[in-house]
Amino acid sequence: MARTSRWHASPRRGESPTISSDTGEIRVPLSLFDLDAHQGDIALVLSRREAETLRDSLVEQLVAKSLTDAP
């Protein structure tokens, strides 16, 4: 069995997230890697609420990083 501690996901190049007009779900296309070896593709499916929570968390982290990097 493969060690999963080396696995990570990255946004799939050239593809953008999509939203379902029926359910409101957000689909984020991802590529899965074991270190740098591509293992496959998958979509991260989030409810609108989950997507908003993730967005807010990312903004907080980016703002905090910007403040610590400021001269």
C-alpha positions as CSV (number, residue, x, y, z in Angstrom):
1,M,0.0,0.0,0.0
2,A,1.3,3.5,-0.9
3,R,2.3,5.9,1.8
4,T,-0.2,8.7,1.9
5,S,1.9,11.1,4.0
6,R,3.6,12.2,0.7
7,W,0.4,12.9,-1.1
8,H,-1.0,16.3,-1.9
9,A,-3.5,18.0,-4.1
10,S,-3.1,21.0,-6.4
11,P,-5.6,22.9,-8.5
12,R,-5.8,21.4,-11.9
13,R,-4.0,23.6,-14.4
14,G,-6.2,25.4,-16.9
15,E,-9.4,24.6,-15.1
16,S,-11.6,26.8,-12.9
17,P,-14.0,25.9,-10.2
18,T,-17.7,25.6,-11.3
19,I,-21.0,26.0,-9.5
20,S,-24.1,23.9,-10.0
21,S,-27.1,26.1,-10.6
22,D,-29.3,23.2,-9.3
23,T,-27.6,22.5,-6.0
24,G,-25.3,25.4,-5.4
25,E,-22.4,23.0,-5.0
26,I,-18.9,24.3,-5.9
27,R,-16.6,21.8,-7.7
28,V,-12.9,22.5,-7.6
29,P,-10.9,20.4,-10.1
30,L,-7.8,19.0,-8.4
31,S,-4.8,16.9,-9.4
32,L,-3.5,14.3,-6.9
33,F,0.3,13.8,-6.5
34,D,2.5,11.4,-4.6
35,L,5.5,13.8,-4.2
36,D,5.7,15.0,-7.8
37,A,4.2,12.0,-9.5
38,H,0.7,12.6,-10.8
39,Q,-1.7,10.0,-9.5
40,G,-5.0,11.2,-10.9
41,D,-7.6,13.9,-10.9
42,I,-10.6,14.5,-8.7
43,A,-13.1,17.2,-7.9
44,L,-13.4,18.7,-4.4
45,V,-17.2,19.2,-4.0
46,L,-18.2,21.8,-1.5
47,S,-21.6,23.2,-0.4
48,R,-21.9,26.9,-0.9
49,R,-21.5,27.4,2.9
50,E,-18.4,25.2,3.0
51,A,-16.9,27.2,0.0
52,E,-17.6,30.5,1.8
53,T,-16.0,29.2,5.0
54,L,-12.9,28.0,3.1
55,R,-12.7,31.4,1.3
56,D,-12.9,33.3,4.5
57,S,-10.2,31.1,6.1
58,L,-7.9,31.6,3.1
59,V,-8.4,35.3,3.1
60,E,-7.5,35.4,6.9
61,Q,-4.3,33.5,6.3
62,L,-3.3,35.6,3.3
63,V,-4.0,38.9,5.2
64,A,-2.1,37.6,8.2
65,K,0.9,36.6,6.0
66,S,0.8,40.0,4.2
67,L,0.9,41.8,7.6
68,T,3.9,39.7,8.9
69,D,5.7,40.3,5.6
70,A,5.2,44.1,5.6
71,P,8.3,46.2,6.2
